[in-house]
Amino acid sequence: MGTAWFLYQHWADLRGLQRLTRRDMFGLIALRIFALALFIQMHFLLYRRLAPSLRSTEFLGLFATSFFSGQLVPLGAAALRAAYLKSRHGMRIRDYGIAQTLLALRLIGIGGLLAIIALLAYATTTGAPVPFLLWAGASACLAGGAGAVPLITRIGPSVGALRRVHSLLEKADALRRIPLWHLLVLRGLSNMAVVGWLFVILTGDPHLLLLGATIESLSIPLQVVRITSSNLGVLEWLFGALSSASGETLAVGIVVALLFRLLSIVAMMALAIVSLVLFRRSNKMKGRIEP
């Protein structure tokens, strides 16, 4: 309610919403579907090694269901996936937790690297100074994400599950022959493009494409760690604070975060429909094969 009241008081700062066209919405939704599909693929390639009988259509439906539960309950998505994979496929909770942690650290590290590249490109193309908060945030994400993975694996070499899951993350591309870091980079670039595009639409300043993209990368820690249900309110105010540090208004950042959340929900609904269609088709094919 506080966020809604704040936006109502600063409605004059949001006139850029009038520039949001139907074509923009279709393009943004397509980018979010692409990013979410890559995110699901990363998880599937990892969990398929820990649960060999896991099917892609099954996991797509599980991920869509857990996504919406995560919008209501803190850690609801991770808890639902862990419970399902343990009961249905016998995956150990410890292995699941380690896999989630290492994958989250890689997401944060790649996000920090992409943010630094975007900031360097912004400084080079515009000649404008980059806010210190963005530099500090990008460096912290890169150091904390990319640096923590080898540190963890060296501290706990005696933990068999830790080493096994770490090696799976490195070789998770064996099923589709796509390196995991390619998926991480493509997902990061897609999400950065969505947020940067939204900033350009709302402000009318094309130079904010790179700064807006940086803000998305710096929000990854809050996208993988839930403080409230789906971090509603927390993520919005983080976007607002980073937007303010970039020279834009607090309200613009909050609205960008709300639109990003809305696009995520619409994209996941589309993927959920696809999973339902594929699941029904696979069941029909099984019925035809069985005598």
CORKABEL-V607658 format. One record per residue. N is the residue number from 0. RES is the residue in three letters. SS is DSSP state (@ for helix, = for strand, . for the rest). Layout:
# CORKABEL-V607658
N:RES:SS
N:RES:SS
This chain:
# CORKABEL-V607658
0:MET:.
1:GLY:@
2:THR:@
3:ALA:@
4:TRP:@
5:PHE:@
6:LEU:@
7:TYR:@
8:GLN:@
9:HIS:.
10:TRP:@
11:ALA:@
12:ASP:@
13:LEU:@
14:ARG:@
15:GLY:@
16:LEU:@
17:GLN:@
18:ARG:@
19:LEU:.
20:THR:.
21:ARG:@
22:ARG:@
23:ASP:@
24:MET:@
25:PHE:@
26:GLY:@
27:LEU:@
28:ILE:@
29:ALA:@
30:LEU:@
31:ARG:@
32:ILE:@
33:PHE:@
34:ALA:@
35:LEU:@
36:ALA:@
37:LEU:@
38:PHE:@
39:ILE:@
40:GLN:@
41:MET:@
42:HIS:@
43:PHE:@
44:LEU:@
45:LEU:@
46:TYR:@
47:ARG:@
48:ARG:@
49:LEU:@
50:ALA:.
51:PRO:.
52:SER:.
53:LEU:.
54:ARG:.
55:SER:@
56:THR:@
57:GLU:@
58:PHE:@
59:LEU:@
60:GLY:@
61:LEU:@
62:PHE:@
63:ALA:@
64:THR:@
65:SER:@
66:PHE:@
67:PHE:@
68:SER:@
69:GLY:@
70:GLN:.
71:LEU:.
72:VAL:.
73:PRO:.
74:LEU:.
75:GLY:@
76:ALA:@
77:ALA:@
78:ALA:@
79:LEU:@
80:ARG:@
81:ALA:@
82:ALA:@
83:TYR:@
84:LEU:@
85:LYS:@
86:SER:@
87:ARG:@
88:HIS:@
89:GLY:.
90:MET:.
91:ARG:.
92:ILE:@
93:ARG:@
94:ASP:@
95:TYR:@
96:GLY:@
97:ILE:@
98:ALA:@
99:GLN:@
100:THR:@
101:LEU:@
102:LEU:@
103:ALA:@
104:LEU:@
105:ARG:@
106:LEU:@
107:ILE:@
108:GLY:@
109:ILE:@
110:GLY:@
111:GLY:@
112:LEU:@
113:LEU:@
114:ALA:@
115:ILE:@
116:ILE:@
117:ALA:@
118:LEU:@
119:LEU:@
120:ALA:@
121:TYR:@
122:ALA:@
123:THR:@
124:THR:@
125:THR:@
126:GLY:.
127:ALA:.
128:PRO:.
129:VAL:.
130:PRO:.
131:PHE:@
132:LEU:@
133:LEU:@
134:TRP:@
135:ALA:@
136:GLY:@
137:ALA:@
138:SER:@
139:ALA:@
140:CYS:@
141:LEU:@
142:ALA:@
143:GLY:@
144:GLY:@
145:ALA:@
146:GLY:@
147:ALA:@
148:VAL:@
149:PRO:@
150:LEU:@
151:ILE:@
152:THR:@
153:ARG:@
154:ILE:@
155:GLY:.
156:PRO:.
157:SER:.
158:VAL:.
159:GLY:@
160:ALA:@
161:LEU:@
162:ARG:@
163:ARG:@
164:VAL:@
165:HIS:@
166:SER:@
167:LEU:@
168:LEU:@
169:GLU:@
170:LYS:.
171:ALA:.
172:ASP:.
173:ALA:.
174:LEU:.
175:ARG:.
176:ARG:.
177:ILE:.
178:PRO:.
179:LEU:@
180:TRP:@
181:HIS:@
182:LEU:@
183:LEU:@
184:VAL:@
185:LEU:@
186:ARG:@
187:GLY:@
188:LEU:@
189:SER:@
190:ASN:@
191:MET:@
192:ALA:@
193:VAL:@
194:VAL:@
195:GLY:@
196:TRP:@
197:LEU:@
198:PHE:@
199:VAL:@
200:ILE:@
201:LEU:@
202:THR:@
203:GLY:.
204:ASP:.
205:PRO:.
206:HIS:.
207:LEU:@
208:LEU:@
209:LEU:@
210:LEU:@
211:GLY:@
212:ALA:@
213:THR:@
214:ILE:@
215:GLU:@
216:SER:@
217:LEU:@
218:SER:.
219:ILE:@
220:PRO:@
221:LEU:@
222:GLN:@
223:VAL:@
224:VAL:.
225:ARG:.
226:ILE:.
227:THR:.
228:SER:@
229:SER:@
230:ASN:@
231:LEU:.
232:GLY:.
233:VAL:@
234:LEU:@
235:GLU:@
236:TRP:@
237:LEU:@
238:PHE:@
239:GLY:@
240:ALA:@
241:LEU:@
242:SER:@
243:SER:@
244:ALA:@
245:SER:.
246:GLY:.
247:GLU:.
248:THR:.
249:LEU:@
250:ALA:@
251:VAL:@
252:GLY:@
253:ILE:@
254:VAL:@
255:VAL:@
256:ALA:@
257:LEU:@
258:LEU:@
259:PHE:@
260:ARG:@
261:LEU:@
262:LEU:@
263:SER:@
264:ILE:@
265:VAL:@
266:ALA:@
267:MET:@
268:MET:@
269:ALA:@
270:LEU:@
271:ALA:@
272:ILE:@
273:VAL:@
274:SER:@
275:LEU:@
276:VAL:@
277:LEU:@
278:PHE:@
279:ARG:@
280:ARG:@
281:SER:@
282:ASN:@
283:LYS:@
284:MET:@
285:LYS:@
286:GLY:@
287:ARG:@
288:ILE:@
289:GLU:.
290:PRO:.
